[in-house]
Amino acid sequence: MNAPAPSRAIIDLNAYAKNLGAVRARIPNECGIVAVIKADAYGHGAVQVAHRAVAEGVRMVAVAAVSEAVELREAGIAAPILLLVQPEANALAAAIEADVRLMISDVQTAERLGELARKVNKVVPVHCKIDTGMGRQGFAAETAVKDLLSLTKISHVDIEGIATHFAAADSTRDSFTSNQLRVFRHVLRQIEKEGIPYEMR
């Protein structure tokens, strides 16, 4: 039996930059791009991809673990880094030290974050995930406004963004995604009605 032929993956960062340009051409000028480079940029090399993404003007890069964010900081990435998965309590201090923006899903984590941030005199930007139906993480849509009002009272924590996670967004004319979008927009209207400040969604 013959050994399989050796194979290799060639990562073309110029092609990646072209892809970013294609995305930018399809979105409004006021929208920014968050380059998701978790899991070593899906095996493409997180540090190299992050450097190119930042050079191409993305608003921020996103990872799934604090260790991934620390790796990027140590490699000289100074751009905003968003942590897409709420970390365990014992990783919050490291996230603050690395100046990471955190996606959070509950008030208790925000309170702990505020306590830790006060100790080092930092304000931590957070992005609040709203669970619109995926069921993995997030503030329940029914209580999100009350929960976010609680966050506004926590010192050293700043609500920078509001987000949700579409379970099947790559399916066209998907009724589940349409309903998720409807729920998300409803929550955003309530948040704005209450005057809860945030910068992006």
KEMITOR-937006 format. One record per atom (N, C-alpha, C): residue in one letter; y, x, z. Coordinates in pm, whole numbers, padded with zeros to 5 digits, always signed. Layout:
residues N
AYXZ/...
***
This chain:
residues 201
M-00119+00084+00000/M+00000+00000+00000/M+00124+00087+00000/N+00214+00061-00093/N+00335+00141-00104/N+00435+00105+00006/A+00507+00205+00057/A+00613+00181+00155/A+00728+00107+00087/P+00793+00018+00159/P+00906-00054+00097/P+01018+00042+00059/A+01086+00010-00047/A+01198+00094-00091/A+01308+00091+00014/P+01369+00205+00042/P+01477+00206+00141/P+01595+00121+00092/S+01659+00054+00185/S+01776-00027+00149/S+01893+00010+00239/R+02011-00021+00195/R+02130+00007+00275/R+02236-00096+00243/A+02322-00119+00340/A+02434-00211+00322/A+02560-00128+00302/I+02635-00161+00201/I+02762-00093+00175/I+02875-00188+00211/I+02955-00149+00310/I+03065-00234+00357/I+03192-00192+00283/D+03243-00282+00204/D+03361-00255+00122/D+03483-00319+00189/L+03561-00238+00259/L+03676-00291+00331/L+03785-00339+00237/N+03788-00290+00114/N+03883-00343+00017/N+03845-00486-00021/A+03715-00512-00032/A+03670-00648-00060/A+03703-00739+00058/Y+03687-00687+00179/Y+03722-00764+00299/Y+03871-00800+00297/A+03955-00703+00264/A+04099-00729+00256/A+04130-00833+00149/K+04058-00827+00037/K+04077-00926-00069/K+04038-01066-00020/N+03931-01074+00058/N+03889-01202+00115/N+03994-01258+00210/L+04051-01172+00292/L+04159-01216+00381/L+04276-01270+00301/G+04307-01202+00191/G+04415-01248+00104/G+04384-01384+00043/A+04258-01407+00008/A+04218-01536-00049/A+04234-01647+00054/V+04199-01619+00178/V+04217-01718+00285/V+04365-01746+00306/R+04445-01638+00312/R+04589-01654+00336/R+04654-01738+00226/A+04607-01724+00104/A+04664-01799-00008/A+04636-01949+00003/R+04537-01987+00084/R+04497-02128+00092/R+04550-02198+00218/I+04623-02126+00302/I+04673-02187+00426/I+04826-02185+00426/P+04888-02276+00502/P+05035-02276+00509/P+05089-02146+00566/N+05213-02114+00530/N+05274-01989+00574/N+05280-01976+00725/E+05297-02090+00795/E+05311-02082+00941/E+05177-02063+01013/C+05068-02069+00939/C+04936-02048+00999/C+04902-01899+01000/G+04840-01856+01109/G+04793-01718+01118/G+04642-01714+01106/I+04590-01595+01084/I+04445-01576+01074/I+04396-01503+01198/V+04289-01555+01256/V+04219-01485+01364/V+04091-01429+01302/A+04080-01298+01298/A+03962-01234+01238/A+03851-01227+01343/V+03744-01301+01321/V+03632-01302+01415/V+03541-01184+01384/I+03531-01092+01479/I+03452-00970+01456/I+03352-00948+01569/K+03303-01059+01625/K+03201-01047+01730/K+03072-00991+01672/A+02983-00946+01762/A+02852-00891+01722/A+02869-00778+01621/D+02958-00682+01656/D+02985-00567+01568/D+03030-00613+01430/A+03119-00714+01431/A+03165-00775+01306/A+03046-00820+01222/Y+02952-00887+01291/Y+02830-00935+01227/Y+02755-00822+01155/G+02756-00704+01222/G+02684-00590+01168/G+02761-00508+01067/H+02888-00540+01047/H+02967-00469+00947/H+03051-00354+01006/G+03050-00339+01139/G+03128-00234+01203/G+03258-00288+01260/A+03256-00327+01388/A+03371-00396+01447/A+03499-00313+01445/V+03489-00186+01479/V+03610-00103+01487/V+03675-00090+01350/Q+03595-00057+01248/Q+03650-00039+01115/Q+03708-00169+01060/V+03636-00279+01080/V+03683-00409+01030/V+03809-00451+01105/A+03813-00428+01236/A+03932-00465+01314/A+04055-00387+01268/H+04038-00257+01247/H+04152-00176+01199/H+04204-00230+01065/R+04113-00266+00976/R+04157-00315+00845/R+04220-00454+00858/A+04162-00538+00942/A+04217-00672+00962/A+04359-00664+01016/V+04381-00576+01113/V+04515-00560+01170/V+04611-00506+01065/A+04564-00410+00985/A+04648-00354+00878/A+04686-00461+00777/E+04600-00562+00759/E+04626-00670+00665/E+04709-00783+00727/G+04747-00768+00854/G+04840-00861+00915/G+04781-00983+00982/V+04653-00978+01025/V+04599-01092+01098/V+04674-01110+01229/R+04677-01234+01279/R+04750-01261+01403/R+04678-01202+01523/M+04546-01210+01524/M+04467-01151+01632/M+04324-01135+01584/V+04247-01059+01662/V+04105-01046+01635/V+04030-01114+01749/A+03909-01159+01724/A+03832-01233+01824/A+03693-01175+01839/V+03648-01170+01965/V+03515-01120+01997/V+03448-01217+02094/A+03323-01189+02130/A+03249-01280+02217/A+03226-01225+02357/A+03244-01094+02375/A+03216-01033+02505/A+03327-00937+02544/V+03348-00925+02674/V+03451-00833+02724/V+03422-00691+02678/S+03295-00651+02678/S+03259-00516+02634/S+03303-00490+02491/E+03297-00592+02405/E+03342-00577+02267/E+03493-00554+02262/A+03566-00625+02346/A+03711-00608+02351/A+03748-00469+02401/V+03678-00423+02503/V+03704-00289+02558/V+03679-00183+02452/E+03572-00199+02374/E+03542-00105+02266/E+03658-00096+02166/L+03715-00212+02132/L+03827-00213+02037/L+03950-00148+02097/R+03979-00175+02223/R+04094-00112+02289/R+04076+00041+02290/E+03957+00085+02324/E+03930+00230+02329/E+03940+00294+02190/A+03921+00213+02085/A+03933+00263+01948/A+04076+00252+01895/G+04170+00212+01981/G+04310+00210+01942/G+04361+00078+01886/I+04285-00030+01898/I+04331-00161+01852/I+04427-00217+01957/A+04555-00228+01920/A+04657-00278+02013/A+04690-00425+01988/A+04640-00481+01879/A+04668-00621+01844/A+04608-00714+01949/P+04656-00838+01955/P+04595-00935+02046/P+04446-00954+02018/I+04369-00957+02126/I+04224-00981+02116/I+04193-01109+02192/L+04127-01201+02124/L+04086-01328+02185/L+03937-01324+02216/L+03903-01355+02340/L+03763-01364+02380/L+03718-01508+02361/L+03626-01531+02268/L+03588-01667+02229/L+03499-01738+02329/V+03429-01662+02413/V+03336-01720+02510/V+03389-01691+02650/Q+03400-01795+02731/Q+03448-01776+02869/Q+03355-01679+02941/P+03411-01569+02995/P+03325-01469+03059/P+03280-01514+03198/E+03177-01447+03247/E+03134-01467+03385/E+03246-01421+03479/A+03245-01473+03601/A+03352-01443+03697/A+03364-01293+03722/N+03252-01221+03723/N+03257-01078+03753/N+03312-00994+03638/A+03339-01057+03522/A+03396-00983+03407/A+03545-01012+03389/L+03601-01102+03470/L+03741-01141+03451/L+03837-01025+03475/A+03811-00944+03579/A+03901-00831+03608/A+03906-00733+03492/A+03791-00704+03432/A+03786-00612+03318/A+03860-00670+03199/A+03852-00801+03181/A+03923-00867+03071/A+04073-00855+03090/I+04119-00873+03213/I+04262-00860+03242/I+04308-00717+03216/E+04228-00622+03261/E+04264-00480+03243/E+04275-00444+03095/A+04192-00506+03012/A+04193-00477+02867/A+04296-00562+02791/D+04376-00640+02864/D+04478-00726+02802/D+04416-00819+02697/V+04313-00890+02740/V+04243-00981+02651/V+04291-01124+02676/R+04305-01200+02569/R+04332-01343+02581/R+04196-01412+02597/L+04190-01506+02691/L+04061-01567+02724/L+04055-01711+02679/M+03944-01748+02615/M+03914-01888+02588/M+03849-01943+02714/I+03913-02041+02778/I+03858-02092+02903/I+03820-02239+02889/S+03734-02283+02980/S+03677-02418+02970/S+03683-02497+03100/D+03736-02435+03208/D+03744-02509+03333/D+03858-02457+03420/V+03902-02543+03510/V+04016-02511+03598/V+03979-02400+03696/Q+03855-02400+03745/Q+03815-02300+03844/Q+03829-02158+03790/T+03791-02139+03663/T+03805-02006+03603/T+03952-01968+03592/A+04037-02064+03556/A+04181-02037+03547/A+04238-01998+03684/E+04193-02065+03789/E+04240-02033+03924/E+04199-01892+03963/R+04075-01856+03936/R+04027-01721+03967/R+04103-01618+03885/L+04128-01649+03759/L+04205-01561+03672/L+04345-01538+03727/G+04408-01647+03772/G+04541-01636+03831/G+04544-01547+03954/E+04444-01561+04040/E+04435-01477+04161/E+04427-01329+04124/L+04338-01299+04029/L+04319-01160+03988/L+04443-01105+03918/A+04506-01187+03834/A+04625-01142+03760/A+04742-01116+03854/R+04755-01198+03958/R+04862-01176+04057/R+04849-01040+04123/K+04726-01000+04152/K+04703-00873+04220/K+04750-00753+04138/V+04746-00766+04005/V+04787-00655+03919/V+04919-00685+03848/N+04984-00795+03889/N+05115-00835+03836/N+05116-00847+03684/K+05018-00921+03633/K+05010-00949+03489/K+05007-01099+03466/V+05055-01142+03351/V+05039-01280+03309/V+04933-01282+03199/V+04831-01363+03218/V+04718-01366+03125/V+04731-01487+03032/P+04743-01463+02900/P+04743-01575+02805/P+04602-01633+02793/V+04593-01765+02799/V+04463-01830+02783/V+04467-01929+02668/H+04351-01951+02610/H+04333-02054+02509/H+04235-02155+02568/C+04273-02279+02569/C+04192-02384+02631/C+04106-02452+02525/K+03974-02440+02543/K+03882-02504+02449/K+03860-02649+02491/I+03877-02738+02396/I+03852-02880+02417/I+03718-02915+02355/D+03628-02972+02435/D+03498-03013+02382/D+03514-03148+02313/T+03512-03146+02182/T+03528-03269+02103/T+03395-03322+02053/G+03285-03265+02102/G+03156-03316+02061/G+03048-03211+02041/M+03086-03084+02037/M+02983-02981+02018/M+02896-02969+02143/G+02957-02985+02260/G+02881-02986+02384/G+02841-02851+02438/R+02901-02743+02387/R+02862-02610+02433/R+02952-02562+02546/Q+03082-02568+02528/Q+03179-02525+02627/Q+03304-02608+02607/G+03390-02610+02706/G+03520-02672+02686/G+03555-02777+02790/F+03685-02802+02802/F+03733-02912+02885/F+03690-03042+02819/A+03639-03135+02896/A+03602-03265+02841/A+03727-03331+02783/A+03714-03389+02665/A+03830-03451+02600/A+03893-03558+02688/E+03811-03628+02767/E+03860-03737+02850/E+03947-03688+02966/T+03924-03565+03013/T+03999-03512+03128/T+04086-03393+03094/A+04092-03357+02965/A+04161-03234+02925/A+04308-03234+02966/V+04377-03344+02948/V+04520-03346+02979/V+04542-03323+03128/K+04466-03391+03212/K+04476-03372+03357/K+04443-03227+03394/D+04340-03172+03334/D+04300-03034+03363/D+04408-02935+03320/L+04465-02955+03201/L+04569-02863+03154/L+04697-02875+03237/L+04726-02994+03285/L+04839-03009+03377/L+04816-02924+03503/S+04693-02920+03550/S+04659-02836+03665/S+04682-02689+03632/L+04648-02649+03510/L+04667-02509+03471/L+04814-02468+03472/T+04902-02561+03438/T+05045-02526+03435/T+05098-02491+03573/K+05025-02526+03677/K+05068-02497+03814/K+05011-02365+03866/I+04928-02298+03786/I+04866-02172+03827/I+04954-02056+03781/S+05005-01980+03876/S+05091-01867+03838/S+05008-01757+03773/H+05075-01680+03688/H+05016-01565+03617/H+04913-01605+03511/V+04908-01734+03478/V+04824-01782+03368/V+04914-01862+03274/D+04911-01829+03145/D+04996-01895+03046/D+04909-01956+02936/I+04926-02087+02914/I+04851-02152+02806/I+04913-02113+02672/E+04845-02026+02600/E+04895-01981+02470/E+04841-02068+02357/G+04716-02113+02371/G+04656-02188+02261/G+04565-02300+02308/I+04546-02396+02219/I+04452-02506+02239/I+04356-02502+02121/A+04226-02512+02148/A+04128-02497+02040/A+04012-02593+02060/T+03937-02612+01953/T+03809-02680+01963/T+03709-02607+01874/H+03585-02650+01875/H+03480-02585+01797/H+03407-02692+01717/F+03421-02685+01586/F+03356-02783+01500/F+03209-02744+01480/A+03121-02839+01506/A+02977-02811+01501/A+02924-02797+01358/A+02987-02867+01263/A+02934-02868+01126/A+03048-02867+01024/A+03146-02781+01047/A+03266-02782+00964/A+03242-02738+00821/D+03129-02671+00796/D+03101-02627+00660/D+03038-02737+00574/S+03012-02853+00635/S+02959-02967+00559/S+03074-03055+00512/T+03084-03076+00383/T+03193-03159+00331/T+03165-03306+00360/R+03272-03381+00383/R+03264-03525+00412/R+03168-03555+00528/D+03170-03471+00629/D+03082-03490+00743/D+03150-03579+00846/S+03089-03692+00881/S+03152-03788+00971/S+03164-03732+01112/F+03070-03647+01153/F+03077-03589+01287/F+03200-03500+01299/T+03225-03416+01198/T+03343-03329+01198/T+03471-03412+01194/S+03472-03517+01113/S+03589-03604+01105/S+03621-03665+01241/N+03516-03704+01313/N+03538-03760+01446/N+03587-03655+01544/Q+03532-03534+01535/Q+03580-03425+01621/Q+03728-03401+01597/L+03770-03399+01472/L+03910-03377+01438/L+03997-03490+01493/R+03949-03612+01483/R+04023-03727+01536/R+04042-03713+01687/V+03935-03676+01758/V+03943-03659+01903/V+04039-03546+01939/F+04030-03434+01866/F+04117-03319+01893/F+04264-03357+01874/R+04295-03425+01765/R+04433-03466+01740/R+04484-03561+01848/H+04396-03650+01895/H+04433-03743+02002/H+04468-03666+02129/V+04385-03566+02165/V+04411-03485+02283/V+04542-03408+02268/L+04565-03352+02149/L+04690-03279+02126/L+04812-03370+02143/R+04804-03493+02094/R+04916-03587+02110/R+04942-03615+02258/Q+04835-03629+02335/Q+04851-03653+02478/Q+04911-03531+02549/I+04866-03412+02510/I+04918-03288+02569/I+05068-03277+02541/E+05106-03306+02417/E+05248-03297+02381/E+05330-03405+02450/K+05272-03524+02466/K+05341-03632+02537/K+05370-03594+02682/E+05278-03520+02742/E+05296-03475+02881/E+05387-03354+02891/G+05424-03297+02777/G+05514-03181+02777/G+05447-03051+02820/I+05317-03043+02801/I+05246-02918+02836/I+05274-02815+02726/P+05336-02703+02762/P+05373-02606+02658/P+05255-02520+02613/Y+05250-02494+02483/Y+05153-02400+02427/Y+05209-02353+02295/E+05154-02246+02238/E+05211-02184+02120/E+05133-02208+01992/M+05001-02223+02004/M+04921-02237+01882/M+04802-02326+01908/R+04750-02379+01798/R+04630-02462+01809/R+04537-02431+01694/
***
